[in-house]
């Protein structure tokens, strides 16, 4: 009688060991499937396999600037920002977005429909920085304007054709 009980316990522990082993292997496989993309993206620096072109980087920066302006407007409408903070931040974000758009336009013109080279991106950045320093302020409120603006972003006044 005792030997039957010992055999049943021994076989039970072998079965339990097999169940634990299979469970461990399934968990390990699931961990590898989940962690592999995370490990690969950390090793690659978060870039896609083909890399990111300067044009798509500029498009991403442009979209981020637009999102920042929308979020700022929303926070101001909720009353979370004072008038002076709102105007200062909005002007800063607007200038960043305008600079990015100028760079994007210059890269698109330089490279045509294809991708831009790093040298054309540097040329576009220097051109856009130089042109933004010579823009006249709004005649009504004195807010700095950008070349090509038809209306002032701050007060809405119509700008001259040269502004």
C-alpha positions as CSV (number, residue, x, y, z in Angstrom):
1,X,0.0,0.0,0.0
2,X,2.7,2.4,0.9
3,X,4.6,1.8,-2.4
4,X,1.5,2.7,-4.4
5,X,1.1,6.0,-2.6
6,X,4.8,6.7,-3.1
7,X,4.6,5.9,-6.8
8,X,1.5,8.1,-7.2
9,X,3.2,11.0,-5.4
10,X,6.4,10.6,-7.5
11,X,4.4,10.5,-10.8
12,X,2.4,13.5,-9.6
13,X,5.5,15.5,-9.0
14,X,6.9,14.6,-12.4
15,X,3.6,15.7,-14.0
16,X,3.6,18.9,-12.0
17,X,7.2,19.5,-13.0
18,X,6.3,19.1,-16.6
19,X,3.3,21.5,-16.2
20,X,5.6,24.1,-14.6
21,X,8.2,23.6,-17.3
22,X,5.7,24.0,-20.1
23,X,4.1,27.0,-18.4
24,X,7.6,28.6,-18.0
25,X,8.4,28.0,-21.7
26,X,5.1,29.6,-22.8
27,X,5.7,32.6,-20.6
28,X,9.2,33.0,-21.9
29,X,8.0,32.8,-25.5
30,X,5.3,35.5,-24.8
31,X,7.9,37.7,-23.2
32,X,10.2,37.5,-26.2
33,X,7.4,38.3,-28.6
34,X,6.4,41.4,-26.5
35,X,9.9,42.6,-25.7
36,X,11.6,42.1,-29.1
37,X,10.2,45.3,-30.8
38,X,11.0,47.3,-27.7
39,X,14.6,46.1,-27.5
40,X,15.1,46.6,-31.3
41,X,13.7,50.1,-31.2
42,X,16.0,51.0,-28.2
43,X,19.0,49.6,-30.0
44,X,18.2,51.4,-33.3
45,X,17.7,54.7,-31.5
46,X,13.9,54.7,-32.1
47,X,14.3,55.1,-35.9
48,X,12.5,53.2,-38.6
49,X,14.7,50.7,-40.5
50,X,15.0,53.1,-43.5
51,X,15.8,56.1,-41.4
52,X,13.9,59.4,-41.4
53,X,14.3,61.9,-44.2
54,X,14.9,65.6,-43.4
55,X,11.5,66.4,-45.2
56,X,9.5,63.9,-43.0
57,X,11.4,65.2,-39.9
58,X,10.2,68.8,-40.8
59,X,6.7,67.5,-41.4
60,X,6.7,65.9,-37.9
61,X,8.0,69.1,-36.4
62,X,5.4,71.2,-38.2
63,X,2.6,68.9,-36.9
64,X,4.0,69.2,-33.4
65,X,4.1,73.0,-33.6
66,X,0.4,73.0,-34.8
67,X,-0.6,70.7,-31.9
68,X,1.2,73.0,-29.4
69,X,-0.7,76.0,-30.7
70,X,-4.0,74.2,-30.5
71,X,-3.3,73.0,-27.0
72,X,-2.2,76.5,-26.0
73,X,-5.5,77.9,-27.3
74,X,-7.5,75.3,-25.5
75,X,-5.7,76.0,-22.2
76,X,-6.3,79.7,-22.6
77,X,-10.0,79.1,-23.3
78,X,-10.2,77.0,-20.1
79,X,-8.7,79.9,-18.2
80,X,-5.5,78.1,-17.2
81,X,-3.3,80.8,-18.8
82,X,-3.1,84.6,-18.2
83,X,-3.5,86.9,-21.2
84,X,0.2,87.9,-21.1
85,X,1.4,84.3,-20.9
86,X,-0.9,83.3,-23.7
87,X,0.2,86.0,-26.0
88,X,3.9,85.4,-25.4
89,X,3.7,81.6,-25.8
90,X,1.4,81.9,-28.8
91,X,3.8,84.3,-30.5
92,X,6.8,82.0,-29.8
93,X,5.0,78.9,-31.1
94,X,3.8,80.8,-34.1
95,X,7.3,81.9,-34.9
96,X,8.6,78.3,-34.6
97,X,5.9,77.0,-36.9
98,X,6.6,79.7,-39.4
99,X,10.3,78.9,-39.4
100,X,9.6,75.3,-39.9
101,X,7.2,76.0,-42.8
102,X,9.9,78.2,-44.4
103,X,12.4,75.4,-44.0
104,X,10.0,72.9,-45.5
105,X,9.2,75.2,-48.4
106,X,12.9,75.8,-49.1
107,X,13.7,72.0,-48.9
108,X,10.8,71.2,-51.2
109,X,11.9,73.9,-53.7
110,X,15.5,72.8,-53.5
111,X,14.9,69.1,-53.8
112,X,11.9,69.2,-56.1
113,X,9.5,66.3,-55.4
114,X,12.4,64.0,-54.0
115,X,14.0,63.9,-50.6
116,X,16.3,66.7,-49.4
117,X,19.9,66.3,-48.7
118,X,21.4,67.5,-45.4
119,X,23.2,70.3,-47.3
120,X,20.0,71.6,-48.8
121,X,18.4,71.4,-45.4
122,X,21.2,73.5,-43.9
123,X,20.9,76.1,-46.7
124,X,17.2,76.3,-46.2
125,X,17.6,76.8,-42.5
126,X,20.1,79.7,-43.0
127,X,17.9,81.3,-45.6
128,X,14.8,81.2,-43.4
129,X,16.7,82.6,-40.4
130,X,18.1,85.5,-42.4
131,X,14.7,86.4,-43.9
132,X,12.9,86.4,-40.6
133,X,15.3,89.0,-39.1
134,X,14.3,91.7,-41.7
135,X,10.4,91.4,-41.3
136,X,8.7,94.7,-40.3
137,X,6.3,94.9,-37.3
138,X,2.6,95.4,-37.6
139,X,1.8,99.2,-38.0
140,X,-1.2,98.9,-35.7
141,X,0.1,97.0,-32.7
142,X,3.8,96.6,-33.3
143,X,3.7,92.7,-33.2
144,X,6.5,91.3,-35.4
145,X,5.2,89.9,-38.7
146,X,6.5,87.4,-41.2
147,X,7.1,87.9,-44.9
148,X,3.9,87.2,-46.9
149,X,1.5,87.8,-44.0
150,X,-1.6,89.6,-45.1
151,X,-3.0,90.2,-41.6
152,X,-1.5,90.6,-38.2
153,X,-1.7,87.5,-36.0
154,X,-2.2,89.5,-32.9
155,X,-4.7,92.3,-33.8
156,X,-6.0,91.2,-37.2
157,X,-5.1,94.4,-38.9
158,X,-4.5,94.3,-42.7
159,X,-0.8,94.5,-43.5
160,X,0.7,96.4,-46.5
161,X,1.8,94.3,-49.5
162,X,5.5,94.6,-48.6
163,X,5.1,93.3,-45.0
